[in-house]
Amino acid sequence: MSSDPWGRVDETGTVYVRTAEGEKVVGSWQAGSPEEALAYFERKYEGLVVEIGLLERRVKTTDLSAKDAHAAIGHLRQQVDEHHAVGDLDALRVRLDALAATVEKRREERKAQRAKQSDEARHAKEALVTEAEELAQSEQWRAAGERLRALVDTWKGLPRLDRKSDDELWHRFSHARSAFSKRRKAHFASLDAQREEARRTKERLVAEAEALSGSTDWGPTAARYRDLMTQWKAAGRAQREAEDDLWNRFRGAQDVFFAARSGVFAERDAEQAENLKLKEELAAEAEKLVPVTDLKAARAAFRAINERWEAIGHVPRDARPKVEGRMHTVERAIQESEENEWRRTNPEARARAEGLTGQLQAAVDKLREQIDAARAAGNNARADKLARELEGRQALLDQALKGLEEFGG
């Protein structure tokens, strides 16, 4: 009989393995010595050790599924339980139990990870749906359209949820995209209609602008061009290719008219500048008549100057007040001389002036007498009151005497 710490061979050739539950028959060996029998079954044990070690590494270092791992563990456990090997089978069972626990732990971890990823994917897709539904109401057509396309790419990169949840979210997402596309299509259809209407309106404006381009009715035509420009701006934009062509025609018609007007106005401005020079010379000639020394001669000279003035024509608008003001100043000076002469030679006016002066002189004399009498009587209060009244009458008398001097004495 032969034996080692984990097994033995009896005299009949039966091989046993020692376990915690006692000896178990491993098999029968008749072909050789007992030592060879133990060595053979020990090699089978070592084979189990190697297989378990390989499975442990696969579980640790690869993404071996829990199902496949448990199947492999079960296969090895069966071999261990069949105890067709000599060695520490109990230790192998402990390793297999530990490996099974590790596999189960990894399965729970993966399950939790998948649940977490699924929850993250759900939140991500819900966020995409919410943003898509907001974008569906946008009128930023280009930016919103580009963003929706980017959301689709993001959606495709996310894990699928359970079919019901995924389908519900995709339905909302797809509906939002469709709603946006429908609104955008309607917007651009409306825009096309507006542009077509703008084209027809601008064609009418161009036709009128071209018809007016040869007009010489400068003021009303320029005003009409301003009206046409206001209508042009209010009409909106036509299609790009039509807009550019219509604008070039519209602007070209205006340019023809305003170029012609500018030419005429340039000639007129030159003429008015020459007129201004002539009128300034006449104004200077008229100013030499002031101060008036000979009213009759001044009046005749001014009349002659004014006739030449009227024959000259218009001057620039901004220069008109100044040059005309110079003539008006001379005219007023002559008129004042005429009025003074009239007053001086008017008998009725002289008589009225003399009468007023006499009345005032009498009143002043009387007040002086009254003041003297009051002071002689010791009534100074009355004398002071009369003195104040005398001051007023004396001022009036002085003014009347000055006016009387204008009549020559």
C-alpha positions as CSV (number, residue, x, y, z in Angstrom):
1,M,0.0,0.0,0.0
2,S,1.2,3.5,-0.9
3,S,0.0,7.0,0.5
4,D,0.8,10.8,0.6
5,P,-0.8,13.6,2.6
6,W,-3.9,13.8,0.2
7,G,-4.4,10.2,-0.9
8,R,-3.5,6.5,-0.8
9,V,-3.6,3.3,-2.8
10,D,-4.7,0.1,-1.1
11,E,-3.6,-3.4,-1.9
12,T,-6.4,-3.9,-4.4
13,G,-5.3,-0.9,-6.4
14,T,-8.1,1.4,-5.3
15,V,-7.1,5.0,-5.1
16,Y,-8.5,7.3,-2.3
17,V,-8.4,11.0,-1.7
18,R,-8.7,12.6,1.7
19,T,-11.3,15.3,2.2
20,A,-13.0,17.1,5.1
21,E,-15.8,14.6,4.8
22,G,-13.5,11.6,4.8
23,E,-11.8,9.5,2.2
24,K,-13.4,9.3,-1.3
25,V,-12.6,6.7,-3.9
26,V,-10.8,8.3,-6.8
27,G,-10.5,5.3,-9.0
28,S,-8.8,2.0,-9.6
29,W,-5.2,1.6,-10.8
30,Q,-4.0,-1.8,-12.1
31,A,-1.4,-0.8,-14.7
32,G,1.5,0.1,-12.6
33,S,2.8,0.8,-9.1
34,P,0.9,2.6,-6.4
35,E,3.3,5.6,-6.7
36,E,2.5,5.9,-10.4
37,A,-1.2,5.8,-9.5
38,L,-0.9,8.7,-7.0
39,A,1.3,10.7,-9.4
40,Y,-1.3,10.3,-12.2
41,F,-4.2,11.5,-10.1
42,E,-2.0,14.3,-8.6
43,R,-1.4,15.5,-12.2
44,K,-5.1,15.6,-12.7
45,Y,-5.4,17.7,-9.6
46,E,-2.7,20.0,-10.9
47,G,-4.7,20.3,-14.1
48,L,-7.7,21.4,-12.1
49,V,-5.6,23.9,-10.3
50,V,-4.4,25.3,-13.6
51,E,-8.0,25.5,-15.0
52,I,-9.2,27.3,-11.9
53,G,-6.3,29.7,-12.0
54,L,-7.0,30.5,-15.7
55,L,-10.7,31.1,-14.9
56,E,-9.8,33.4,-12.0
57,R,-7.7,35.5,-14.4
58,R,-10.4,35.6,-17.0
59,V,-12.9,36.8,-14.5
60,K,-10.5,39.4,-13.2
61,T,-9.1,40.7,-16.4
62,T,-11.8,40.2,-19.1
63,D,-15.5,41.1,-19.6
64,L,-16.5,37.5,-19.3
65,S,-20.2,37.4,-18.7
66,A,-21.6,36.1,-15.4
67,K,-23.5,33.4,-17.3
68,D,-20.4,32.0,-18.9
69,A,-18.4,32.4,-15.7
70,H,-20.9,30.4,-13.7
71,A,-21.1,27.8,-16.4
72,A,-17.3,27.4,-16.2
73,I,-17.3,27.3,-12.4
74,G,-20.1,24.7,-12.5
75,H,-18.0,22.5,-14.9
76,L,-15.0,22.7,-12.7
77,R,-17.0,22.2,-9.5
78,Q,-18.4,19.0,-11.0
79,Q,-14.9,17.8,-11.7
80,V,-13.9,18.6,-8.2
81,D,-17.0,16.9,-6.7
82,E,-16.4,13.8,-8.8
83,H,-13.0,13.7,-7.0
84,H,-11.1,12.0,-9.8
85,A,-7.9,13.7,-8.6
86,V,-5.7,13.6,-5.6
87,G,-4.9,16.9,-3.8
88,D,-6.6,19.5,-1.6
89,L,-10.0,19.3,-3.2
90,D,-11.5,21.3,-0.3
91,A,-9.2,24.1,-1.1
92,L,-10.3,24.0,-4.7
93,R,-14.0,24.2,-3.6
94,V,-13.1,27.2,-1.4
95,R,-11.5,28.9,-4.4
96,L,-14.5,28.1,-6.6
97,D,-16.9,29.4,-4.0
98,A,-14.9,32.6,-3.7
99,L,-14.8,32.9,-7.5
100,A,-18.5,32.4,-7.7
101,A,-19.0,35.2,-5.1
102,T,-16.7,37.4,-7.1
103,V,-18.7,36.7,-10.3
104,E,-21.9,37.4,-8.5
105,K,-20.5,40.7,-7.1
106,R,-19.4,41.7,-10.5
107,R,-22.8,40.9,-12.0
108,E,-24.5,43.1,-9.4
109,E,-21.9,45.9,-10.1
110,R,-22.5,45.6,-13.8
111,K,-26.3,45.6,-13.3
112,A,-26.0,48.7,-11.1
113,Q,-23.7,50.3,-13.8
114,R,-26.2,49.4,-16.5
115,A,-29.0,50.8,-14.4
116,K,-27.0,54.0,-13.9
117,Q,-26.1,54.3,-17.5
118,S,-29.7,53.7,-18.5
119,D,-30.8,56.4,-16.0
120,E,-28.2,58.8,-17.4
121,A,-29.3,57.9,-20.9
122,R,-32.9,58.5,-20.0
123,H,-32.1,61.9,-18.5
124,A,-30.0,62.8,-21.5
125,K,-32.7,61.9,-23.9
126,E,-35.4,63.7,-21.9
127,A,-33.1,66.8,-22.0
128,L,-32.8,66.4,-25.8
129,V,-36.5,66.1,-26.1
130,T,-37.1,69.2,-23.9
131,E,-34.6,71.2,-25.9
132,A,-36.1,70.0,-29.2
133,E,-39.6,70.9,-28.1
134,E,-38.4,74.4,-27.2
135,L,-36.5,74.8,-30.5
136,A,-39.7,73.7,-32.3
137,Q,-41.2,77.2,-31.4
138,S,-38.1,79.1,-32.5
139,E,-38.0,81.5,-35.4
140,Q,-34.2,81.4,-35.6
141,W,-34.5,79.1,-38.5
142,R,-30.9,78.5,-39.4
143,A,-29.5,78.3,-35.9
144,A,-32.4,76.2,-34.6
145,G,-32.3,73.8,-37.6
146,E,-28.5,73.3,-37.2
147,R,-29.0,72.7,-33.4
148,L,-31.8,70.1,-34.1
149,R,-29.5,68.2,-36.5
150,A,-26.8,68.2,-33.8
151,L,-29.4,66.8,-31.3
152,V,-30.1,63.9,-33.6
153,D,-26.4,63.0,-33.8
154,T,-26.2,63.2,-30.0
155,W,-29.3,61.0,-29.7
156,K,-27.8,58.3,-32.0
157,G,-24.7,58.2,-29.7
158,L,-26.8,57.4,-26.5
159,P,-27.7,53.9,-25.4
160,R,-31.1,52.6,-26.0
161,L,-33.6,52.4,-23.2
162,D,-36.3,49.9,-22.8
163,R,-38.4,49.8,-25.9
164,K,-41.5,51.5,-24.5
165,S,-39.6,54.4,-22.9
166,D,-37.3,54.8,-25.9
167,D,-40.2,54.8,-28.4
168,E,-42.1,57.4,-26.3
169,L,-39.2,59.7,-26.1
170,W,-38.3,59.3,-29.8
171,H,-41.9,60.0,-30.8
172,R,-41.8,63.4,-28.9
173,F,-38.4,64.1,-30.3
174,S,-39.4,63.3,-33.8
175,H,-42.7,65.3,-33.4
176,A,-40.8,68.4,-32.3
177,R,-38.5,68.2,-35.4
178,S,-41.5,67.7,-37.7
179,A,-43.3,70.7,-36.1
180,F,-40.2,72.9,-36.6
181,S,-39.8,71.8,-40.2
182,K,-43.5,72.5,-40.9
183,R,-43.3,76.0,-39.3
184,R,-40.1,76.8,-41.2
185,K,-41.5,75.6,-44.5
186,A,-44.6,77.8,-43.9
187,H,-42.4,80.7,-42.9
188,F,-40.4,80.5,-46.1
189,A,-43.4,80.0,-48.2
190,S,-44.9,83.2,-46.7
191,L,-41.6,84.9,-47.2
192,D,-41.5,83.9,-50.8
193,A,-45.0,85.3,-51.2
194,Q,-44.0,88.6,-49.6
195,R,-40.9,88.8,-51.8
196,E,-43.0,88.3,-54.9
197,E,-45.3,91.0,-53.7
198,A,-42.3,93.3,-53.1
199,R,-41.0,92.5,-56.6
200,R,-44.3,93.6,-58.2
201,T,-44.4,96.7,-56.1
202,K,-40.9,97.7,-56.9
203,E,-41.3,97.0,-60.6
204,R,-44.2,99.6,-60.4
205,L,-42.0,102.0,-58.5
206,V,-39.1,101.5,-61.0
207,A,-41.5,102.2,-64.0
208,E,-42.6,105.5,-62.4
209,A,-39.0,106.4,-61.5
210,E,-37.8,105.8,-65.0
211,A,-40.7,107.8,-66.4
212,L,-39.8,110.8,-64.2
213,S,-36.1,110.7,-65.0
214,G,-36.4,113.2,-67.9
215,S,-38.6,115.7,-65.9
216,T,-37.5,119.4,-65.6
217,D,-40.2,120.2,-63.0
218,W,-37.5,120.1,-60.4
219,G,-39.3,120.7,-57.1
220,P,-42.3,118.5,-57.5
221,T,-40.3,115.7,-59.2
222,A,-37.7,115.7,-56.4
223,A,-40.5,115.5,-53.8
224,R,-42.0,112.6,-55.8
225,Y,-38.7,110.8,-55.8
226,R,-38.6,111.1,-52.0
227,D,-42.1,109.6,-51.9
228,L,-41.0,106.7,-54.1
229,M,-38.0,106.0,-51.9
230,T,-40.2,105.9,-48.9
231,Q,-42.5,103.4,-50.6
232,W,-39.5,101.4,-51.8
233,K,-38.2,101.0,-48.2
234,A,-41.7,100.0,-47.0
235,A,-42.1,97.4,-49.7
236,G,-39.6,95.0,-48.2
237,R,-37.0,93.0,-50.1
238,A,-37.7,91.0,-53.3
239,Q,-35.8,87.9,-54.3
240,R,-32.1,88.5,-54.2
241,E,-31.5,88.4,-58.0
242,A,-34.6,90.6,-58.7
243,E,-33.8,93.0,-55.8
244,D,-30.4,93.9,-57.2
245,D,-31.6,94.5,-60.7
246,L,-34.6,96.6,-59.6
247,W,-32.5,98.7,-57.3
248,N,-29.9,99.4,-60.0
249,R,-32.7,100.6,-62.4
250,F,-34.5,102.6,-59.6
251,R,-31.2,104.3,-58.5
252,G,-30.2,104.8,-62.1
253,A,-33.4,106.7,-62.9
254,Q,-33.0,108.9,-59.9
255,D,-29.3,109.6,-60.8
256,V,-30.4,110.8,-64.3
257,F,-32.9,113.2,-62.9
258,F,-30.7,114.6,-60.1
259,A,-27.7,114.9,-62.3
260,A,-29.7,117.0,-64.7
261,R,-31.1,119.1,-61.8
262,S,-27.7,119.6,-60.4
263,G,-26.5,120.9,-63.7
264,V,-29.3,123.4,-63.9
265,F,-28.9,124.4,-60.2
266,A,-25.2,124.9,-60.7
267,E,-25.9,127.4,-63.5
268,R,-28.6,129.0,-61.4
269,D,-26.2,129.2,-58.4
270,A,-23.5,130.8,-60.6
271,E,-26.1,133.4,-61.8
272,Q,-27.4,134.1,-58.3
273,A,-23.8,134.5,-57.0
274,E,-23.2,137.1,-59.7
275,N,-26.5,138.8,-58.8
276,L,-25.4,138.9,-55.2
277,K,-22.2,140.6,-56.1
278,L,-24.2,143.3,-58.1
279,K,-26.7,143.8,-55.3
280,E,-23.9,144.2,-52.7
281,E,-22.4,146.9,-54.9
282,L,-25.8,148.7,-55.1
283,A,-26.2,148.3,-51.3
284,A,-22.8,150.0,-50.8
285,E,-23.9,152.8,-53.2
286,A,-27.1,153.3,-51.3
287,E,-25.4,153.4,-47.9
288,K,-23.4,156.4,-49.1
289,L,-26.8,158.4,-49.0
290,V,-26.8,158.2,-45.2
291,P,-26.8,160.4,-43.2
292,V,-29.3,162.3,-45.3
293,T,-28.3,165.9,-46.0
294,D,-30.4,166.6,-49.1
295,L,-33.7,164.7,-48.7
296,K,-34.9,165.3,-52.2
297,A,-31.7,164.2,-53.9
298,A,-31.4,161.2,-51.5
299,R,-34.9,160.1,-52.3
300,A,-34.3,160.3,-56.1
301,A,-31.0,158.5,-55.9
302,F,-32.4,155.7,-53.8
303,R,-35.4,155.3,-56.2
304,A,-32.9,154.9,-59.1
305,I,-30.8,152.5,-57.2
306,N,-33.9,150.4,-56.3
307,E,-35.0,150.2,-59.9
308,R,-31.6,148.7,-60.8
309,W,-31.9,146.4,-57.8
310,E,-35.2,145.0,-58.9
311,A,-33.9,144.3,-62.4
312,I,-31.0,142.2,-61.2
313,G,-33.0,139.0,-60.1
314,H,-32.6,136.4,-57.3
315,V,-29.6,135.9,-55.1
316,P,-28.8,132.8,-53.0
317,R,-31.4,132.2,-50.3
318,D,-29.0,132.2,-47.4
319,A,-27.4,135.6,-48.5
320,R,-30.7,137.3,-49.1
321,P,-31.6,138.6,-45.6
322,K,-28.2,140.3,-45.1
323,V,-28.0,142.2,-48.4
324,E,-31.7,143.2,-48.4
325,G,-31.3,144.3,-44.8
326,R,-28.7,146.8,-45.9
327,M,-31.1,148.3,-48.4
328,H,-33.9,148.4,-45.8
329,T,-31.7,150.3,-43.4
330,V,-31.0,153.0,-46.0
331,E,-34.7,153.1,-46.8
332,R,-35.7,153.6,-43.2
333,A,-33.2,156.4,-42.8
334,I,-34.7,158.3,-45.7
335,Q,-38.2,157.6,-44.4
336,E,-37.2,159.0,-41.0
337,S,-35.8,162.1,-42.6
338,E,-39.1,162.5,-44.5
339,E,-41.1,162.2,-41.3
340,N,-38.9,164.7,-39.5
341,E,-39.2,167.2,-42.4
342,W,-43.0,166.7,-42.4
343,R,-43.2,167.3,-38.7
344,R,-41.0,170.4,-39.0
345,T,-43.0,172.0,-41.8
346,N,-46.5,171.0,-40.6
347,P,-48.3,174.1,-39.2
348,E,-50.9,172.2,-37.3
349,A,-48.3,170.1,-35.6
350,R,-46.3,173.2,-34.7
351,A,-49.3,174.9,-33.3
352,R,-50.1,171.8,-31.1
353,A,-46.6,171.7,-29.9
354,E,-46.5,175.4,-29.0
355,G,-49.9,175.1,-27.3
356,L,-48.7,172.1,-25.2
357,T,-45.5,173.9,-24.3
358,G,-47.4,177.0,-23.2
359,Q,-49.8,174.9,-21.0
360,L,-46.9,173.1,-19.4
361,Q,-45.0,176.3,-18.8
362,A,-48.0,177.9,-17.2
363,A,-48.5,174.8,-15.0
364,V,-44.8,174.9,-13.9
365,D,-45.0,178.7,-13.1
366,K,-48.2,178.1,-11.0
367,L,-46.7,175.3,-9.1
368,R,-43.6,177.4,-8.2
369,E,-45.9,180.1,-6.9
370,Q,-47.8,177.6,-4.8
371,I,-44.6,176.2,-3.4
372,D,-43.4,179.6,-2.4
373,A,-46.7,180.4,-0.7
374,A,-46.7,177.1,1.2
375,R,-43.2,177.6,2.5
376,A,-44.0,181.2,3.5
377,A,-47.0,179.8,5.4
378,G,-44.8,177.2,7.1
379,N,-46.6,174.3,5.4
380,N,-43.5,172.4,4.4
381,A,-45.4,169.1,3.9
382,R,-47.6,170.7,1.2
383,A,-44.6,172.4,-0.3
384,D,-42.7,169.1,-0.6
385,K,-45.7,167.4,-2.2
386,L,-46.0,170.3,-4.7
387,A,-42.2,170.1,-5.4
388,R,-42.5,166.4,-6.4
389,E,-45.4,167.3,-8.7
390,L,-43.2,170.1,-10.1
391,E,-40.5,167.7,-11.0
392,G,-42.9,165.7,-13.2
393,R,-44.3,168.7,-14.9
394,Q,-40.8,170.1,-15.5
395,A,-39.8,166.8,-17.2
396,L,-42.8,167.0,-19.5
397,L,-42.0,170.6,-20.3
398,D,-38.4,169.8,-21.1
399,Q,-39.5,167.1,-23.5
400,A,-42.1,169.4,-25.2
401,L,-39.4,172.1,-25.6
402,K,-37.1,169.6,-27.3
403,G,-39.9,168.6,-29.7
404,L,-40.6,172.3,-30.4
405,E,-37.0,172.7,-31.4
406,E,-37.5,170.2,-34.3
407,F,-39.9,172.8,-35.8
408,G,-37.1,175.3,-35.9
409,G,-37.6,177.2,-32.7
